[in-house]
Amino acid sequence: MLPSARLRSIGWAVVLTVAVALFIGLTFRVNSVKSDVRLAERRIVSLEREKMLLETEFETRSSQQQLANWNAVEFGYRAPRADQFLENERQLASLGTPRAVGAPAPIRVANADVPEETGESFPAMVSPLTGKAFAAEMHEGADRPPTSRETLSGRLTRGAARIVLSARAEAGE
């Protein structure tokens, strides 16, 4: 019996080895097919993108042709020629016309620079409702002037004087 039990265990080992080998071979085959499917899917996606690009190109070119046909028949636009460009601002100004009667006046903007060395300050800001200076309004009811901690100041522009803004913290508002 001993030889038949040994023969049977060798048989089972061979069957098990064959089954494992077939399983490994089948796994490799499945992975190979999966890889082929992924490559085919990627190829399909790239072909769809290429098809979309070609459709867009075709539509663009047909639109350009349609626009060219409309331009030739209805609009008559042409590309600018070299003699249509202006050399400088004087040539541009020479093309202008005087203002028509009843035309609105042009918008003008004023600008004033405050020299740095003079130390001039801006005029006091006045409330349009009360007519009092803002600084006086802010300290009404306060029994003392604001401390340096309550005062905020900032530069408005280069060389401009400072405007002092006071806090209402202790004024009870």
VOGUNU-987685 format. One line per field, with one value per atom (N, C-alpha, C): chain; y, z, x. Coordinates in Angstrom, 2 decimals. Layout:
c <- [A/...] $
Y <- [Y/...] $
Z <- [Z/...] $
X <- [X/...] $
END
This chain:
c <- [A/A/A/A/A/A/A/A/A/A/A/A/A/A/A/A/A/A/A/A/A/A/A/A/A/A/A/A/A/A/A/A/A/A/A/A/A/A/A/A/A/A/A/A/A/A/A/A/A/A/A/A/A/A/A/A/A/A/A/A/A/A/A/A/A/A/A/A/A/A/A/A/A/A/A/A/A/A/A/A/A/A/A/A/A/A/A/A/A/A/A/A/A/A/A/A/A/A/A/A/A/A/A/A/A/A/A/A/A/A/A/A/A/A/A/A/A/A/A/A/A/A/A/A/A/A/A/A/A/A/A/A/A/A/A/A/A/A/A/A/A/A/A/A/A/A/A/A/A/A/A/A/A/A/A/A/A/A/A/A/A/A/A/A/A/A/A/A/A/A/A/A/A/A/A/A/A/A/A/A/A/A/A/A/A/A/A/A/A/A/A/A/A/A/A/A/A/A/A/A/A/A/A/A/A/A/A/A/A/A/A/A/A/A/A/A/A/A/A/A/A/A/A/A/A/A/A/A/A/A/A/A/A/A/A/A/A/A/A/A/A/A/A/A/A/A/A/A/A/A/A/A/A/A/A/A/A/A/A/A/A/A/A/A/A/A/A/A/A/A/A/A/A/A/A/A/A/A/A/A/A/A/A/A/A/A/A/A/A/A/A/A/A/A/A/A/A/A/A/A/A/A/A/A/A/A/A/A/A/A/A/A/A/A/A/A/A/A/A/A/A/A/A/A/A/A/A/A/A/A/A/A/A/A/A/A/A/A/A/A/A/A/A/A/A/A/A/A/A/A/A/A/A/A/A/A/A/A/A/A/A/A/A/A/A/A/A/A/A/A/A/A/A/A/A/A/A/A/A/A/A/A/A/A/A/A/A/A/A/A/A/A/A/A/A/A/A/A/A/A/A/A/A/A/A/A/A/A/A/A/A/A/A/A/A/A/A/A/A/A/A/A/A/A/A/A/A/A/A/A/A/A/A/A/A/A/A/A/A/A/A/A/A/A/A/A/A/A/A/A/A/A/A/A/A/A/A/A/A/A/A/A/A/A/A/A/A/A/A/A/A/A/A/A/A/A/A/A/A/A/A/A/A/A/A/A/A/A/A/A/A/A/A/A/A/A/A/A/A/A/A/A/A/A/A/A/A/A/A/A/A/A/A/A/A/A/A/A/A] $
Y <- [-1.18/0.00/1.26/1.09/2.25/2.77/1.94/2.47/3.09/2.54/3.12/4.46/4.61/5.89/6.93/6.48/7.42/7.81/6.84/7.10/8.04/7.83/8.68/10.12/10.31/11.66/12.34/11.56/12.13/12.54/11.76/12.06/13.35/13.48/14.70/15.92/15.73/16.84/17.25/16.26/16.57/17.31/16.81/17.45/18.88/19.05/20.37/21.28/20.77/21.56/21.96/21.03/21.34/22.40/22.26/23.23/24.63/24.70/25.98/26.57/25.74/26.21/26.73/25.98/26.45/27.75/27.87/29.09/30.28/30.08/31.16/31.53/30.54/30.80/31.55/31.13/31.79/33.24/33.47/34.82/35.72/35.20/35.99/36.28/35.30/35.48/36.55/36.50/37.48/38.89/39.02/40.33/40.82/39.91/40.28/40.81/40.13/40.58/41.93/42.09/43.38/44.50/44.23/45.24/45.60/44.58/44.85/45.68/45.39/46.15/47.61/47.82/49.18/49.95/49.29/49.93/50.29/49.37/49.64/50.81/50.87/51.98/53.31/53.31/54.53/54.97/54.01/54.30/54.87/54.30/54.81/56.24/56.53/57.89/58.85/58.46/59.36/59.58/58.54/58.70/59.60/59.48/60.37/61.82/62.05/63.41/63.94/63.10/63.52/63.82/62.99/63.21/64.55/64.84/66.10/67.29/67.16/68.23/68.45/67.35/67.46/68.07/67.69/68.28/69.78/70.17/71.59/72.33/71.74/72.34/72.51/71.48/71.54/72.63/72.69/73.71/75.11/75.26/76.56/76.99/76.08/76.44/76.72/75.95/76.23/77.56/77.90/79.20/80.32/80.11/81.12/81.32/80.22/80.32/81.06/80.75/81.44/82.93/83.26/84.67/85.37/84.68/85.27/85.52/84.58/84.77/85.95/86.05/87.17/88.48/88.48/89.70/90.15/89.19/89.53/90.07/89.51/89.90/91.11/91.09/92.09/93.17/92.80/93.77/94.52/93.83/94.46/94.87/94.23/94.56/94.07/94.83/94.43/94.63/93.94/94.10/95.48/96.10/97.44/97.41/98.50/98.64/99.41/99.41/100.08/101.58/102.16/103.62/104.06/103.12/103.48/103.65/103.32/103.45/104.87/105.36/106.72/106.69/107.72/107.81/108.30/109.28/109.87/110.44/111.11/111.65/112.83/113.58/114.75/114.32/113.20/112.71/112.28/111.68/111.28/112.52/113.54/114.77/115.46/115.36/116.02/115.37/114.15/113.48/113.90/114.57/114.96/116.07/116.22/117.28/118.14/119.39/120.22/119.69/120.06/119.61/120.18/119.37/119.81/120.72/121.48/122.37/121.51/121.84/121.08/119.87/119.62/118.49/118.81/117.81/118.09/118.49/119.26/119.70/118.50/118.51/117.39/117.35/116.16/115.99/116.36/117.20/117.64/117.21/116.86/116.40/117.33/117.74/118.63/117.82/118.28/117.61/118.70/118.60/119.59/118.86/119.22/118.63/119.52/118.89/119.63/119.42/120.50/120.32/119.75/118.89/118.23/119.20/120.15/121.01/122.06/122.40/123.46/122.97/121.69/121.15/121.61/122.07/122.49/121.28/121.52/120.43/120.64/119.60/119.69/120.50/121.16/121.89/120.90/121.40/120.54/120.02/118.76/118.18/118.61/119.00/119.51/118.58/118.30/117.45/118.21/117.59/118.28/118.42/117.64/117.72/118.81/118.88/119.81/121.06/121.00/122.14/122.25/121.33/121.35/120.51/120.81/120.01/118.61/117.62/116.24/116.02/116.58/116.37/116.91/118.07/118.63/117.77/117.25/116.38/115.11/114.58/113.30/113.43/114.61/114.76/115.48/115.75/116.39/115.47/116.00/115.20/114.56/114.54/113.96/115.05/114.71/115.71/115.90/115.17/115.32/115.06/115.56/115.29/113.82/113.28/111.87/111.62/110.42/110.02/109.60/109.40/109.00/107.61/106.81/105.47/105.55/106.58/106.73/107.42/108.00/108.78/107.90/107.93/107.21/108.24/108.10/109.02/108.24/108.75/108.07/109.05/108.72/109.58/109.28/110.36/110.18/110.00/110.89/110.79/111.22/111.03/111.43/112.94/113.43/114.85/115.53/114.79/115.41/115.50/116.41/116.56/115.40/115.25/114.15/114.60/113.68/113.93/113.04/113.63/112.89/112.43/111.14/110.56/110.11/110.53/110.17/109.10/108.24/107.17/107.67/107.06/107.45/106.51/105.87/104.85/105.41/106.53/107.05/108.11/108.42/109.42/108.82/107.51/106.83/106.54/106.58/106.32/105.05] $
Z <- [0.00/0.00/0.00/0.51/0.59/-0.79/-1.74/-3.05/-3.72/-3.51/-4.16/-3.51/-2.18/-1.52/-1.99/-2.17/-2.66/-4.09/-4.89/-6.27/-6.34/-5.46/-5.42/-5.02/-4.06/-3.64/-4.74/-5.47/-6.60/-7.69/-7.90/-8.90/-8.52/-7.23/-6.78/-6.93/-6.65/-6.79/-8.25/-9.18/-10.61/-11.04/-10.59/-10.95/-10.40/-9.16/-8.55/-9.30/-9.68/-10.44/-11.79/-12.47/-13.76/-13.58/-12.51/-12.27/-11.99/-11.20/-10.91/-12.19/-13.01/-14.27/-15.19/-15.29/-16.12/-15.58/-14.24/-13.62/-13.94/-13.82/-14.12/-15.60/-16.47/-17.91/-18.24/-17.59/-17.81/-17.31/-16.17/-15.62/-16.59/-17.12/-18.10/-19.35/-19.78/-20.98/-20.72/-19.53/-19.19/-19.13/-18.51/-18.44/-19.83/-20.70/-22.07/-22.80/-22.63/-23.29/-22.71/-21.37/-20.74/-21.30/-21.47/-22.02/-23.44/-24.25/-25.62/-25.63/-24.69/-24.60/-24.23/-23.26/-22.87/-24.03/-24.77/-25.93/-26.98/-27.20/-28.17/-27.70/-26.40/-25.87/-26.04/-25.76/-25.93/-27.39/-28.28/-29.72/-30.14/-29.60/-29.92/-29.44/-28.22/-27.68/-28.53/-28.91/-29.72/-31.10/-31.67/-32.97/-32.85/-31.74/-31.53/-31.41/-30.68/-30.57/-31.92/-32.69/-34.01/-34.91/-34.82/-35.60/-35.21/-33.90/-33.44/-33.96/-33.93/-34.46/-35.96/-36.69/-38.13/-38.43/-37.63/-37.82/-37.54/-36.46/-36.13/-37.24/-37.75/-38.85/-40.08/-40.39/-41.55/-41.39/-40.19/-39.95/-40.00/-39.46/-39.48/-40.91/-41.68/-43.06/-43.88/-43.64/-44.38/-43.93/-42.64/-42.15/-42.78/-42.88/-43.51/-44.97/-45.65/-47.05/-47.15/-46.24/-46.24/-45.97/-45.00/-44.70/-45.90/-46.56/-47.75/-48.83/-49.00/-50.00/-49.62/-48.36/-47.91/-48.08/-47.75/-47.87/-49.32/-50.23/-51.65/-52.19/-51.71/-52.26/-51.54/-50.19/-49.45/-48.79/-48.14/-47.32/-48.08/-48.85/-49.62/-48.80/-47.67/-46.87/-47.57/-47.41/-47.95/-46.90/-47.01/-46.08/-46.26/-45.18/-45.32/-46.18/-46.92/-47.77/-46.98/-47.47/-46.79/-46.73/-47.74/-47.74/-46.81/-46.16/-45.25/-43.81/-43.52/-42.17/-41.95/-40.72/-40.38/-39.78/-40.05/-39.56/-38.11/-37.75/-36.42/-36.00/-34.84/-34.29/-35.11/-35.73/-36.53/-37.71/-38.34/-39.45/-38.94/-37.78/-37.20/-36.87/-36.31/-35.97/-37.22/-38.32/-39.55/-40.11/-39.71/-40.17/-39.37/-38.23/-37.38/-37.99/-37.49/-37.93/-36.73/-36.95/-35.82/-35.20/-33.93/-33.24/-33.91/-33.98/-34.59/-33.62/-34.14/-33.31/-32.41/-31.13/-30.18/-29.59/-29.98/-29.42/-27.98/-27.10/-25.72/-25.62/-24.57/-24.36/-23.99/-24.37/-24.00/-22.49/-21.98/-20.55/-20.27/-19.28/-18.92/-17.49/-17.21/-15.88/-15.37/-14.11/-13.51/-12.58/-12.43/-11.57/-10.93/-9.61/-8.93/-8.12/-8.29/-7.53/-6.33/-5.18/-3.98/-3.81/-3.83/-3.67/-2.29/-2.25/-1.00/0.00/-0.47/0.45/1.12/0.58/1.18/2.41/2.47/3.63/3.72/2.61/2.64/2.91/3.61/3.89/3.10/2.97/2.30/3.17/2.58/3.39/4.22/5.33/6.22/5.49/5.73/5.12/5.93/5.23/5.87/5.56/6.54/6.35/5.53/4.49/3.69/4.44/5.50/6.25/7.32/8.09/9.21/8.91/7.97/7.66/8.59/9.55/10.47/9.91/10.36/9.96/10.54/9.82/10.28/11.61/11.77/13.01/14.19/14.03/15.13/15.41/14.36/14.55/15.28/14.99/15.57/17.05/17.48/18.89/19.70/19.11/19.86/21.01/22.15/23.30/24.00/23.39/24.05/24.91/26.11/27.02/26.87/25.98/25.79/24.32/23.84/22.45/22.32/21.12/20.95/21.25/21.75/21.99/20.68/20.71/19.48/19.04/19.97/19.63/18.89/19.19/18.56/17.20/16.86/15.63/14.54/13.39/12.23/11.18/10.55/9.48/8.37/7.17/6.04/4.95/4.15/3.04/1.88/1.24/0.11/-1.18/-1.46/-2.67/-2.34/-3.28/-3.08/-2.96/-1.88/-1.70/-1.18/-0.91/-0.44/1.08/1.61/3.07/3.64/4.96/5.61/6.08/6.02/6.56/7.78/8.90/10.15/10.33/10.58/10.85/12.30/13.08/14.50/14.71/15.68/16.00/16.91/16.85/17.69/18.89/19.23/20.27/21.60/22.02/23.33/23.26/22.08/21.95/22.26/22.45/22.79/21.58/20.40/19.19/18.54] $
X <- [0.78/0.00/0.83/1.89/2.73/3.09/3.42/3.72/2.48/1.29/0.11/-0.26/-0.08/-0.36/0.65/1.87/2.88/2.57/2.14/1.79/0.57/-0.38/-1.56/-1.17/-0.30/0.11/0.92/1.74/2.47/1.48/0.45/-0.59/-1.32/-1.67/-2.33/-1.40/-0.14/0.81/0.92/0.93/1.00/-0.28/-1.44/-2.71/-2.75/-2.31/-2.27/-1.31/-0.16/0.82/0.25/-0.42/-1.03/-2.13/-2.93/-4.00/-3.42/-2.37/-1.73/-1.14/-0.49/0.09/-1.00/-2.12/-3.23/-3.82/-3.94/-4.45/-3.55/-2.25/-1.29/-1.36/-1.42/-1.53/-2.83/-3.93/-5.21/-5.17/-4.53/-4.39/-3.62/-2.50/-1.74/-2.57/-3.34/-4.18/-5.25/-5.87/-6.90/-6.29/-5.13/-4.46/-4.07/-3.68/-3.34/-4.57/-5.70/-6.93/-7.39/-7.27/-7.62/-6.76/-5.46/-4.56/-4.96/-5.31/-5.76/-7.04/-7.95/-9.20/-8.91/-8.02/-7.65/-7.03/-6.13/-5.52/-6.58/-7.53/-8.59/-9.46/-9.77/-10.57/-9.82/-8.53/-7.73/-7.72/-7.60/-7.60/-8.95/-10.04/-11.39/-11.54/-11.09/-11.18/-10.36/-9.14/-8.32/-8.94/-9.55/-10.20/-11.44/-12.19/-13.34/-12.89/-11.78/-11.26/-10.82/-10.13/-9.68/-10.87/-11.92/-13.13/-13.77/-13.82/-14.39/-13.57/-12.25/-11.39/-11.62/-11.75/-11.98/-13.35/-14.36/-15.69/-15.65/-14.95/-14.83/-14.09/-13.03/-12.26/-13.14/-13.91/-14.79/-15.84/-16.46/-17.48/-16.87/-15.66/-15.01/-14.71/-14.18/-13.85/-15.11/-16.17/-17.41/-18.00/-17.86/-18.33/-17.51/-16.21/-15.36/-15.74/-16.05/-16.46/-17.78/-18.72/-20.01/-19.82/-18.95/-18.68/-18.04/-17.13/-16.50/-17.54/-18.48/-19.55/-20.43/-20.83/-21.65/-20.90/-19.62/-18.83/-18.76/-18.56/-18.45/-19.77/-20.90/-22.19/-22.78/-22.77/-23.53/-22.68/-21.59/-20.87/-19.78/-19.00/-17.93/-16.72/-16.48/-15.30/-14.05/-12.97/-11.67/-10.60/-9.51/-8.39/-7.79/-7.29/-6.70/-5.44/-5.26/-4.07/-3.02/-1.80/-0.70/-0.90/-1.56/-1.74/-2.87/-3.57/-4.64/-4.16/-2.92/-2.40/-1.88/-1.97/-1.54/-0.14/0.59/1.97/2.02/1.17/1.26/-0.08/-0.11/-1.34/-1.86/-0.96/-1.38/-2.24/-1.87/-2.67/-4.05/-4.08/-5.36/-6.20/-5.58/-6.30/-6.82/-6.10/-6.54/-7.81/-8.11/-9.32/-10.55/-10.34/-11.46/-12.29/-13.50/-14.40/-14.76/-15.13/-15.52/-16.81/-17.01/-18.22/-19.45/-20.48/-21.73/-22.48/-23.39/-24.19/-25.06/-25.08/-25.89/-25.18/-23.93/-23.20/-22.80/-22.78/-22.40/-20.93/-20.64/-19.26/-18.39/-17.12/-16.25/-16.03/-15.80/-15.55/-14.11/-13.92/-12.57/-12.29/-11.06/-10.66/-9.58/-9.70/-8.70/-7.81/-6.58/-5.61/-4.76/-4.56/-3.73/-2.68/-1.43/-0.34/-0.04/0.19/0.57/2.08/2.87/4.31/4.65/5.64/6.02/6.62/7.40/8.13/7.26/6.08/5.26/4.53/4.17/3.48/2.04/1.45/0.06/-0.83/-1.93/-2.85/-4.12/-4.89/-6.17/-7.13/-8.11/-9.08/-9.89/-10.43/-11.20/-12.43/-12.74/-13.93/-15.15/-16.22/-17.42/-18.57/-19.39/-20.56/-21.59/-22.13/-23.14/-24.46/-24.68/-25.94/-25.91/-24.82/-24.76/-23.94/-23.05/-22.20/-21.00/-20.86/-19.73/-18.59/-17.38/-16.23/-16.38/-15.93/-16.06/-15.35/-14.18/-13.43/-14.21/-14.89/-15.67/-16.88/-17.53/-18.69/-18.33/-17.16/-16.78/-16.46/-16.06/-15.69/-16.75/-17.91/-18.99/-19.39/-19.53/-19.93/-18.76/-17.60/-16.44/-15.81/-15.40/-14.86/-13.37/-12.71/-11.27/-10.93/-9.81/-9.41/-9.00/-9.00/-8.65/-7.18/-6.91/-5.52/-4.90/-3.59/-2.90/-3.37/-3.84/-4.33/-5.66/-6.45/-7.75/-7.65/-6.53/-6.39/-5.78/-6.41/-5.90/-5.53/-4.41/-4.06/-3.38/-3.51/-2.88/-2.54/-1.54/-1.17/-2.08/-2.56/-3.45/-2.67/-1.75/-0.94/0.47/1.37/2.75/2.81/3.37/3.52/2.27/1.22/-0.02/0.01/-0.80/-0.88/-1.69/-1.67/-2.36/-3.74/-4.68/-6.02/-6.16/-6.57/-6.67/-8.11/-8.28/-9.58/-9.58/-10.55/-10.60/-11.64/-11.37/-12.30/-13.41/-14.56/-15.70/-15.82/-14.76/-14.82/-15.29/-14.76/-15.10/-16.18/-16.68/-17.72/-19.08/-19.12/-20.36/-21.22/-20.68/-21.48/-21.02] $
END
